[in-house]
């Protein structure tokens, strides 16, 4: 392989063609679709996207060497954006809703997903996400209430997205071989989701609660509300519960109560 993966950017290139074909199938690409790929690396998945002949393909690659390599390899078949997905305005490239693929760098995968959900520049720009995560991160995204993996990421992910676990991917499907397994998840934006005025408030509420995940929820309630008893009574919650015992809906409702106070 001519391009050397950079450890600092969390680069592990997917090389298993059978896995790549399965990922493409989940995307269900049609001729009028606009595709956006995050972190294409050496273009192994990009090659298969091109074969499906969508109307347009954009790839975003932070590593300049890889961007140049992709331009040489695919020429005018794709649009290469040399940028960081965290800073990029997704709604600037297409009026059509995107299908987004991504073998996300392990070190910033949760940050990327959170931005895709909470940023107004990003949410609303896509109709489907097909994203790969380190398995333990995927387990947190799809965790059930009352489980050890359940936390902030679960709540935020479930706010605006329908999530489906597709399959696990062995470490030897990548170069270099990571120390962990990966999991592919697909996401479709919900048509109806709980109305929160500012997503940053949901991030704040979940942070306060899950920073004290072993303690009873009366502690975070006291931190957030001057009169926690009235909120608890209104939402019919038990102050002796712990953060992992509350459902995502509970957190959305707590956020709404908080917003009603501050706006």
Secondary structure, DSSP 8 states (H G I E B T S, - for coil): --S---GGGT--EE--HHHHHHHHHHHT--TT-EEEEE--TTTHHHHHHHHTT-SEEEEE-S-HHHHHHHHHHHGGGSEEE-S-TTT--GGGS-SS-EEEEEE--GGGHHHHHHHHHH-TTTTTSEEEEEEEEEHHHHHHHT--TTSTT-SHHHHHHHHHEEEEEEEEE-GGGEES--SS-EEEEEEEE-SS----S-HHHHHHHHHHHHTTTTSBTHHHHHHH-TTHHHHHHHHT--TTSBGGGS-HHHHHHHHHHHHHHH-
